[in-house]
């Protein structure tokens, strides 16, 4: 009996039409929210749909109305709390506006991002919010395709060359300079920066990092070194910190050197946790042996010992704004001026004087 019930077909619009004693066309218009029907027909159709437990075919509705009330969101790493907090902001605003969210994880790989965009366009999402894996125009024909198909597009965190769409993000140059300046004033001269950004070549200059927060952060660091008239050491910029094993390798490169860094800056909280684990295994004390700064401010950074110095950004608010602005695009509304999101350097107990 249970198997038979499971095989029973869900009620269709035709079933609702028969139950409501109206034509199929009238039922379809009432259920799909398009076209004109009388109040009496609408009432009868909705009552019949409720009695039968009818669930609308969202794909069919989107084909009729041109809208699916769905947003696609593509992020680089869903395990990164930075994206988790942004997604909370996106989801909160989307839900209040009557939109659903479809999420995809790119693993910071262009090929995976391209496939995610293809699937979302096939599912007829109304718009896509994406943290692009690459700034290069040659890597982003799939994002241009989003616009070609008449869908809304907003970029999160990172821009793309020659793609004229809004970017929700912050400029880290000033706060990166401030954090580096304080470390330099405390006597640090060898300051490392560890990032998950992919790079097949050793770091040379910020421009090589594209239109990304990483480029802004390193530019801020270099400017602080320049102002202090202290030589900047490009070899201490360490990309490709993609997992715990890569972080362990980077720590070995840095601290097996005859002149290891006296301060380390982590690009995000996942890298920070992996670095702290490696420092503990090596018996390095913070801040006595090594000063430490990380990007993003989460509650746990204040309750560890010592509390961590961080560069904070309003991630949740940025997620909310990304959703608000793309929904305005979809509805043909004026989103208003772009807010100026600010970053802040919060000095806590993980930074101190350079060891003698």
C-alpha positions as a Markdown table, in Angstrom:
| # | Residue | x | y | z |
|---|---|---|---|---|
| 1 | Unk | 0.0 | 0.0 | 0.0 |
| 2 | Unk | 2.8 | 2.4 | 0.8 |
| 3 | Unk | 4.6 | 1.6 | -2.4 |
| 4 | Unk | 1.3 | 2.3 | -4.3 |
| 5 | Unk | 0.9 | 5.6 | -2.6 |
| 6 | Unk | 4.5 | 6.6 | -3.4 |
| 7 | Unk | 3.8 | 5.8 | -7.1 |
| 8 | Unk | 0.7 | 8.0 | -7.2 |
| 9 | Unk | 1.2 | 11.0 | -9.4 |
| 10 | Unk | 1.1 | 14.5 | -7.8 |
| 11 | Unk | -1.9 | 16.6 | -8.7 |
| 12 | Unk | -1.6 | 18.6 | -11.9 |
| 13 | Unk | -3.0 | 21.9 | -13.0 |
| 14 | Unk | -5.6 | 19.9 | -15.0 |
| 15 | Unk | -6.7 | 18.2 | -11.8 |
| 16 | Unk | -7.1 | 21.5 | -10.1 |
| 17 | Unk | -9.1 | 22.8 | -13.1 |
| 18 | Unk | -11.5 | 19.9 | -12.9 |
| 19 | Unk | -11.8 | 20.3 | -9.1 |
| 20 | Unk | -12.5 | 24.0 | -9.4 |
| 21 | Unk | -14.8 | 23.5 | -12.5 |
| 22 | Unk | -12.8 | 26.0 | -14.6 |
| 23 | Unk | -10.9 | 25.7 | -17.9 |
| 24 | Unk | -7.3 | 24.5 | -17.9 |
| 25 | Unk | -6.2 | 27.9 | -19.2 |
| 26 | Unk | -8.0 | 29.7 | -16.4 |
| 27 | Unk | -6.4 | 27.4 | -13.8 |
| 28 | Unk | -3.0 | 27.8 | -15.3 |
| 29 | Unk | -3.2 | 31.6 | -15.2 |
| 30 | Unk | -4.4 | 31.6 | -11.6 |
| 31 | Unk | -1.8 | 29.1 | -10.5 |
| 32 | Unk | 1.0 | 30.7 | -12.5 |
| 33 | Unk | 0.4 | 34.3 | -11.5 |
| 34 | Unk | 0.2 | 35.6 | -15.1 |
| 35 | Unk | -2.6 | 36.8 | -17.2 |
| 36 | Unk | -6.0 | 38.0 | -16.0 |
| 37 | Unk | -8.6 | 35.9 | -14.1 |
| 38 | Unk | -11.7 | 37.0 | -12.2 |
| 39 | Unk | -11.6 | 37.1 | -8.4 |
| 40 | Unk | -14.2 | 34.3 | -8.3 |
| 41 | Unk | -12.0 | 32.0 | -10.5 |
| 42 | Unk | -8.9 | 32.8 | -8.5 |
| 43 | Unk | -10.7 | 31.9 | -5.2 |
| 44 | Unk | -12.1 | 28.7 | -6.6 |
| 45 | Unk | -8.7 | 27.6 | -8.1 |
| 46 | Unk | -6.7 | 28.4 | -5.0 |
| 47 | Unk | -9.2 | 26.5 | -2.8 |
| 48 | Unk | -9.1 | 23.5 | -5.1 |
| 49 | Unk | -5.3 | 23.6 | -5.2 |
| 50 | Unk | -5.2 | 23.5 | -1.4 |
| 51 | Unk | -7.7 | 20.6 | -1.2 |
| 52 | Unk | -5.7 | 18.6 | -3.6 |
| 53 | Unk | -2.3 | 19.5 | -2.2 |
| 54 | Unk | -1.2 | 20.9 | -5.5 |
| 55 | Unk | 2.4 | 22.1 | -5.8 |
| 56 | Unk | 3.2 | 24.5 | -8.7 |
| 57 | Unk | 5.6 | 23.5 | -11.4 |
| 58 | Unk | 8.2 | 26.3 | -10.9 |
| 59 | Unk | 10.0 | 25.6 | -14.1 |
| 60 | Unk | 6.8 | 25.9 | -16.1 |
| 61 | Unk | 5.9 | 29.1 | -14.2 |
| 62 | Unk | 9.3 | 30.6 | -14.9 |
| 63 | Unk | 8.9 | 29.8 | -18.6 |
| 64 | Unk | 5.6 | 31.7 | -18.6 |
| 65 | Unk | 6.6 | 34.6 | -16.5 |
| 66 | Unk | 10.3 | 34.8 | -17.3 |
| 67 | Unk | 11.0 | 34.8 | -13.6 |
| 68 | Unk | 11.9 | 31.9 | -11.2 |
| 69 | Unk | 12.3 | 34.0 | -8.1 |
| 70 | Unk | 15.7 | 32.2 | -7.6 |
| 71 | Unk | 19.2 | 33.6 | -7.2 |
| 72 | Unk | 22.4 | 31.6 | -7.9 |
| 73 | Unk | 25.4 | 32.2 | -5.6 |
| 74 | Unk | 28.8 | 30.9 | -6.4 |
| 75 | Unk | 31.6 | 31.2 | -3.8 |
| 76 | Unk | 35.2 | 30.0 | -3.7 |
| 77 | Unk | 35.1 | 27.9 | -0.6 |
| 78 | Unk | 31.9 | 27.2 | 1.4 |
| 79 | Unk | 34.0 | 26.0 | 4.3 |
| 80 | Unk | 35.5 | 29.5 | 4.7 |
| 81 | Unk | 33.4 | 31.3 | 7.3 |
| 82 | Unk | 33.9 | 34.5 | 5.3 |
| 83 | Unk | 31.6 | 33.1 | 2.6 |
| 84 | Unk | 29.3 | 31.5 | 5.1 |
| 85 | Unk | 28.6 | 34.9 | 6.7 |
| 86 | Unk | 28.2 | 36.6 | 3.4 |
| 87 | Unk | 25.7 | 33.8 | 2.4 |
| 88 | Unk | 23.7 | 34.4 | 5.5 |
| 89 | Unk | 23.3 | 38.1 | 4.5 |
| 90 | Unk | 22.4 | 37.1 | 1.0 |
| 91 | Unk | 19.9 | 34.5 | 2.1 |
| 92 | Unk | 18.2 | 36.8 | 4.7 |
| 93 | Unk | 17.5 | 39.5 | 2.2 |
| 94 | Unk | 16.5 | 37.1 | -0.5 |
| 95 | Unk | 14.0 | 35.3 | 1.7 |
| 96 | Unk | 12.4 | 38.6 | 2.8 |
| 97 | Unk | 12.1 | 39.5 | -0.9 |
| 98 | Unk | 10.5 | 36.2 | -1.8 |
| 99 | Unk | 13.6 | 34.7 | -3.5 |
| 100 | Unk | 15.2 | 31.3 | -3.1 |
| 101 | Unk | 19.0 | 30.8 | -3.2 |
| 102 | Unk | 20.9 | 28.0 | -5.1 |
| 103 | Unk | 24.5 | 27.7 | -3.8 |
| 104 | Unk | 27.5 | 26.3 | -5.6 |
| 105 | Unk | 31.2 | 26.0 | -4.5 |
| 106 | Unk | 33.9 | 26.6 | -7.1 |
| 107 | Unk | 36.9 | 25.5 | -5.1 |
| 108 | Unk | 38.5 | 28.6 | -6.6 |
| 109 | Unk | 38.7 | 26.8 | -10.0 |
| 110 | Unk | 37.5 | 28.5 | -13.2 |
| 111 | Unk | 36.3 | 25.3 | -14.8 |
| 112 | Unk | 34.1 | 24.4 | -11.8 |
| 113 | Unk | 32.7 | 28.0 | -11.8 |
| 114 | Unk | 31.9 | 27.8 | -15.5 |
| 115 | Unk | 30.0 | 24.6 | -15.0 |
| 116 | Unk | 28.1 | 26.1 | -12.0 |
| 117 | Unk | 27.1 | 29.1 | -14.2 |
| 118 | Unk | 25.9 | 26.8 | -17.0 |
| 119 | Unk | 23.7 | 24.8 | -14.6 |
| 120 | Unk | 22.3 | 27.9 | -13.0 |
| 121 | Unk | 21.4 | 29.4 | -16.4 |
| 122 | Unk | 19.7 | 26.1 | -17.3 |
| 123 | Unk | 17.7 | 26.3 | -14.1 |
| 124 | Unk | 16.6 | 29.8 | -15.2 |
| 125 | Unk | 17.8 | 31.6 | -12.1 |
| 126 | Unk | 17.0 | 35.3 | -12.3 |
| 127 | Unk | 20.4 | 36.5 | -11.3 |
| 128 | Unk | 23.8 | 35.2 | -10.1 |
| 129 | Unk | 26.1 | 36.5 | -7.4 |
| 130 | Unk | 29.6 | 35.2 | -7.8 |
| 131 | Unk | 33.0 | 35.6 | -6.2 |
| 132 | Unk | 35.0 | 35.0 | -9.4 |
| 133 | Unk | 38.0 | 32.6 | -9.4 |
| 134 | Unk | 39.9 | 34.8 | -11.8 |
| 135 | Unk | 40.1 | 38.5 | -12.7 |
| 136 | Unk | 41.3 | 37.7 | -16.3 |
| 137 | Unk | 38.8 | 38.6 | -19.0 |
| 138 | Unk | 39.9 | 35.5 | -21.0 |
| 139 | Unk | 38.7 | 33.3 | -18.1 |
| 140 | Unk | 35.3 | 34.8 | -17.8 |
| 141 | Unk | 33.3 | 34.4 | -21.0 |
| 142 | Unk | 30.8 | 32.4 | -18.8 |
| 143 | Unk | 30.1 | 35.6 | -16.8 |
| 144 | Unk | 29.6 | 37.6 | -20.0 |
| 145 | Unk | 27.1 | 34.9 | -21.1 |
| 146 | Unk | 25.0 | 35.6 | -17.9 |
| 147 | Unk | 24.5 | 39.1 | -19.2 |
| 148 | Unk | 24.0 | 38.0 | -22.8 |
| 149 | Unk | 21.1 | 35.8 | -21.6 |
| 150 | Unk | 19.5 | 38.7 | -19.9 |
| 151 | Unk | 20.2 | 37.6 | -16.3 |
| 152 | Unk | 21.4 | 39.9 | -13.6 |
| 153 | Unk | 25.0 | 39.6 | -12.4 |
| 154 | Unk | 26.8 | 40.9 | -9.3 |
| 155 | Unk | 30.4 | 40.2 | -8.3 |
| 156 | Unk | 31.3 | 39.7 | -4.7 |
| 157 | Unk | 34.8 | 40.5 | -3.3 |
| 158 | Unk | 36.6 | 40.5 | -6.6 |
| 159 | Unk | 36.3 | 42.3 | -9.9 |
| 160 | Unk | 36.9 | 41.1 | -13.4 |
| 161 | Unk | 38.8 | 43.0 | -16.1 |
| 162 | Unk | 36.6 | 44.5 | -18.8 |
| 163 | Unk | 33.4 | 43.4 | -17.2 |
| 164 | Unk | 31.2 | 46.3 | -16.4 |
| 165 | Unk | 29.1 | 45.0 | -13.5 |
| 166 | Unk | 28.8 | 46.0 | -9.8 |
| 167 | Unk | 31.3 | 44.6 | -7.4 |
| 168 | Unk | 30.4 | 44.4 | -3.7 |
| 169 | Unk | 33.6 | 44.6 | -1.8 |
| 170 | Unk | 36.0 | 46.7 | 0.2 |
| 171 | Unk | 39.4 | 48.3 | -0.4 |
| 172 | Unk | 42.0 | 46.7 | 2.0 |
| 173 | Unk | 44.9 | 48.9 | 1.0 |
| 174 | Unk | 44.6 | 51.4 | 4.0 |
| 175 | Unk | 44.0 | 48.8 | 6.7 |
| 176 | Unk | 46.8 | 46.5 | 5.3 |
| 177 | Unk | 49.1 | 49.5 | 5.4 |
| 178 | Unk | 48.1 | 50.3 | 9.0 |
| 179 | Unk | 48.6 | 46.8 | 10.3 |
| 180 | Unk | 52.0 | 46.5 | 8.5 |
| 181 | Unk | 53.1 | 50.0 | 9.8 |
| 182 | Unk | 52.4 | 48.9 | 13.4 |
| 183 | Unk | 54.4 | 45.8 | 12.9 |
| 184 | Unk | 57.3 | 47.8 | 11.4 |
| 185 | Unk | 57.1 | 50.3 | 14.3 |
| 186 | Unk | 57.4 | 47.3 | 16.7 |
| 187 | Unk | 60.7 | 46.3 | 15.1 |
| 188 | Unk | 59.5 | 43.6 | 12.6 |
| 189 | Unk | 61.4 | 43.5 | 9.3 |
| 190 | Unk | 60.5 | 40.1 | 8.0 |
| 191 | Unk | 56.7 | 40.0 | 7.7 |
| 192 | Unk | 55.1 | 37.1 | 5.8 |
| 193 | Unk | 51.7 | 37.0 | 4.1 |
| 194 | Unk | 50.0 | 33.6 | 3.4 |
| 195 | Unk | 47.1 | 33.3 | 1.0 |
| 196 | Unk | 45.2 | 30.6 | -0.7 |
| 197 | Unk | 45.3 | 32.4 | -4.1 |
| 198 | Unk | 46.6 | 30.2 | -6.9 |
| 199 | Unk | 49.9 | 31.2 | -8.4 |
| 200 | Unk | 52.3 | 29.1 | -10.5 |
| 201 | Unk | 55.0 | 31.7 | -10.2 |
| 202 | Unk | 56.8 | 33.3 | -7.2 |
| 203 | Unk | 55.3 | 36.6 | -6.1 |
| 204 | Unk | 56.7 | 39.7 | -7.9 |
| 205 | Unk | 54.2 | 42.6 | -7.7 |
| 206 | Unk | 50.6 | 43.3 | -6.7 |
| 207 | Unk | 49.5 | 43.7 | -10.3 |
| 208 | Unk | 50.1 | 40.0 | -10.9 |
| 209 | Unk | 47.3 | 39.2 | -8.4 |
| 210 | Unk | 44.6 | 40.7 | -10.6 |
| 211 | Unk | 41.6 | 42.7 | -9.3 |
| 212 | Unk | 41.5 | 40.9 | -6.0 |
| 213 | Unk | 41.6 | 41.7 | -2.3 |
| 214 | Unk | 45.0 | 40.0 | -2.2 |
| 215 | Unk | 46.5 | 42.6 | -4.6 |
| 216 | Unk | 45.1 | 45.4 | -2.4 |
| 217 | Unk | 46.5 | 43.8 | 0.8 |
| 218 | Unk | 50.0 | 43.3 | -0.6 |
| 219 | Unk | 50.0 | 46.8 | -2.1 |
| 220 | Unk | 49.2 | 48.2 | 1.4 |
| 221 | Unk | 52.0 | 46.2 | 2.9 |
| 222 | Unk | 54.5 | 47.4 | 0.3 |
| 223 | Unk | 53.5 | 51.0 | 0.8 |
| 224 | Unk | 54.1 | 50.7 | 4.5 |
| 225 | Unk | 57.5 | 49.3 | 3.9 |
| 226 | Unk | 58.2 | 52.1 | 1.4 |
| 227 | Unk | 57.2 | 54.8 | 3.8 |
| 228 | Unk | 59.3 | 53.3 | 6.6 |
| 229 | Unk | 62.3 | 53.0 | 4.1 |
| 230 | Unk | 62.5 | 49.3 | 4.9 |
| 231 | Unk | 63.3 | 46.8 | 2.1 |
| 232 | Unk | 60.3 | 44.7 | 1.2 |
| 233 | Unk | 60.9 | 40.9 | 0.8 |
| 234 | Unk | 58.8 | 39.5 | -2.0 |
| 235 | Unk | 59.8 | 35.9 | -1.1 |
| 236 | Unk | 57.8 | 36.2 | 2.1 |
| 237 | Unk | 54.5 | 36.4 | 0.1 |
| 238 | Unk | 53.3 | 32.8 | 0.1 |
| 239 | Unk | 50.4 | 31.8 | -2.2 |
| 240 | Unk | 48.8 | 28.4 | -2.8 |
| 241 | Unk | 47.8 | 27.8 | 0.8 |
| 242 | Unk | 44.9 | 25.6 | -0.4 |
| 243 | Unk | 44.8 | 23.1 | 2.4 |
| 244 | Unk | 46.4 | 22.0 | 5.7 |
| 245 | Unk | 49.2 | 20.1 | 3.9 |
| 246 | Unk | 50.0 | 23.2 | 1.8 |
| 247 | Unk | 50.1 | 25.4 | 4.9 |
| 248 | Unk | 52.5 | 22.9 | 6.6 |
| 249 | Unk | 54.8 | 23.1 | 3.6 |
| 250 | Unk | 54.7 | 26.9 | 3.6 |
| 251 | Unk | 55.5 | 27.0 | 7.3 |
| 252 | Unk | 58.5 | 24.7 | 6.7 |
| 253 | Unk | 59.7 | 27.0 | 3.9 |
| 254 | Unk | 59.4 | 30.0 | 6.2 |
| 255 | Unk | 60.8 | 28.7 | 9.5 |
| 256 | Unk | 63.4 | 26.3 | 8.3 |
| 257 | Unk | 65.1 | 29.3 | 6.7 |
| 258 | Unk | 68.1 | 30.8 | 8.5 |
| 259 | Unk | 66.2 | 34.1 | 8.8 |
| 260 | Unk | 62.5 | 33.2 | 9.5 |
| 261 | Unk | 59.8 | 35.8 | 9.7 |
| 262 | Unk | 59.0 | 37.5 | 13.0 |
| 263 | Unk | 55.4 | 38.3 | 12.0 |
| 264 | Unk | 52.9 | 36.4 | 9.8 |
| 265 | Unk | 49.6 | 37.7 | 8.3 |
| 266 | Unk | 46.9 | 35.1 | 7.3 |
| 267 | Unk | 44.6 | 35.8 | 4.4 |
| 268 | Unk | 41.5 | 34.2 | 6.0 |
| 269 | Unk | 40.4 | 32.3 | 9.1 |
| 270 | Unk | 40.9 | 28.8 | 7.6 |
| 271 | Unk | 44.5 | 29.6 | 6.8 |
| 272 | Unk | 44.9 | 31.3 | 10.3 |
| 273 | Unk | 43.8 | 28.1 | 12.1 |
| 274 | Unk | 46.1 | 25.9 | 10.0 |
| 275 | Unk | 49.0 | 28.3 | 10.7 |
| 276 | Unk | 48.3 | 28.4 | 14.4 |
| 277 | Unk | 48.3 | 24.6 | 14.5 |
| 278 | Unk | 51.7 | 24.5 | 12.8 |
| 279 | Unk | 53.2 | 27.2 | 15.1 |
| 280 | Unk | 52.0 | 25.2 | 18.1 |
| 281 | Unk | 53.7 | 22.1 | 16.8 |
| 282 | Unk | 56.9 | 24.0 | 16.4 |
| 283 | Unk | 56.7 | 25.4 | 19.9 |
| 284 | Unk | 56.4 | 29.0 | 18.7 |
| 285 | Unk | 54.8 | 31.3 | 21.2 |
| 286 | Unk | 52.6 | 34.2 | 20.2 |
| 287 | Unk | 53.4 | 37.0 | 20.5 |
| 288 | Unk | 56.7 | 36.3 | 22.3 |
| 289 | Unk | 58.3 | 34.5 | 19.3 |
| 290 | Unk | 56.0 | 35.6 | 16.5 |
| 291 | Unk | 53.4 | 38.2 | 15.9 |
| 292 | Unk | 50.3 | 37.2 | 14.2 |
| 293 | Unk | 47.5 | 39.0 | 12.3 |
| 294 | Unk | 44.5 | 37.5 | 10.3 |
| 295 | Unk | 41.9 | 38.8 | 8.0 |
| 296 | Unk | 38.2 | 38.7 | 9.1 |
| 297 | Unk | 36.9 | 39.1 | 12.6 |
| 298 | Unk | 34.9 | 36.2 | 14.1 |
| 299 | Unk | 33.9 | 35.7 | 17.8 |
| 300 | Unk | 36.5 | 33.0 | 18.3 |
| 301 | Unk | 39.3 | 35.3 | 17.6 |
| 302 | Unk | 38.6 | 37.2 | 20.8 |
| 303 | Unk | 38.4 | 34.2 | 23.1 |
| 304 | Unk | 41.6 | 32.3 | 22.1 |
| 305 | Unk | 44.7 | 33.0 | 24.1 |
| 306 | Unk | 46.1 | 35.4 | 23.2 |
| 307 | Unk | 43.2 | 37.2 | 21.4 |
| 308 | Unk | 44.1 | 37.7 | 17.7 |
| 309 | Unk | 44.8 | 41.0 | 16.0 |
| 310 | Unk | 42.5 | 41.1 | 13.0 |
| 311 | Unk | 41.5 | 43.2 | 10.0 |
| 312 | Unk | 37.7 | 43.3 | 10.1 |
| 313 | Unk | 35.3 | 43.9 | 7.3 |
| 314 | Unk | 31.4 | 44.0 | 7.3 |
| 315 | Unk | 30.9 | 40.7 | 5.6 |
| 316 | Unk | 27.3 | 40.1 | 6.6 |
| 317 | Unk | 26.3 | 43.6 | 5.5 |
| 318 | Unk | 28.1 | 43.1 | 2.2 |
| 319 | Unk | 26.1 | 39.9 | 1.6 |
| 320 | Unk | 22.9 | 41.8 | 2.3 |
| 321 | Unk | 23.8 | 44.5 | -0.1 |
| 322 | Unk | 24.7 | 42.1 | -2.8 |
| 323 | Unk | 21.3 | 40.5 | -2.6 |
| 324 | Unk | 19.5 | 43.8 | -2.3 |
| 325 | Unk | 21.2 | 45.2 | -5.4 |
| 326 | Unk | 20.8 | 42.2 | -7.6 |
| 327 | Unk | 17.1 | 41.9 | -6.7 |
| 328 | Unk | 16.8 | 45.6 | -7.7 |
| 329 | Unk | 18.4 | 44.8 | -11.0 |
| 330 | Unk | 16.0 | 41.9 | -11.6 |
| 331 | Unk | 13.0 | 44.1 | -10.8 |
| 332 | Unk | 14.2 | 47.0 | -12.9 |
| 333 | Unk | 14.5 | 49.3 | -9.9 |
| 334 | Unk | 17.1 | 51.8 | -9.1 |
| 335 | Unk | 19.3 | 50.4 | -6.3 |
| 336 | Unk | 20.7 | 53.7 | -5.2 |
| 337 | Unk | 24.3 | 54.7 | -4.4 |
| 338 | Unk | 26.7 | 51.9 | -3.5 |
| 339 | Unk | 27.6 | 52.0 | 0.3 |
| 340 | Unk | 31.2 | 52.5 | 1.2 |
| 341 | Unk | 32.2 | 49.5 | 3.2 |
| 342 | Unk | 35.1 | 50.1 | 5.5 |
| 343 | Unk | 37.8 | 47.8 | 7.0 |
| 344 | Unk | 39.3 | 48.2 | 10.4 |
| 345 | Unk | 42.5 | 47.0 | 12.0 |
| 346 | Unk | 41.9 | 45.7 | 15.5 |
| 347 | Unk | 45.1 | 45.3 | 17.5 |
| 348 | Unk | 44.9 | 42.7 | 20.2 |
| 349 | Unk | 47.2 | 40.4 | 22.1 |
| 350 | Unk | 48.8 | 38.4 | 19.2 |
| 351 | Unk | 51.1 | 41.3 | 18.1 |
| 352 | Unk | 54.0 | 42.6 | 20.0 |
| 353 | Unk | 57.6 | 43.7 | 19.7 |
| 354 | Unk | 59.9 | 41.8 | 17.3 |
| 355 | Unk | 62.0 | 39.2 | 19.2 |
| 356 | Unk | 65.6 | 40.1 | 19.8 |
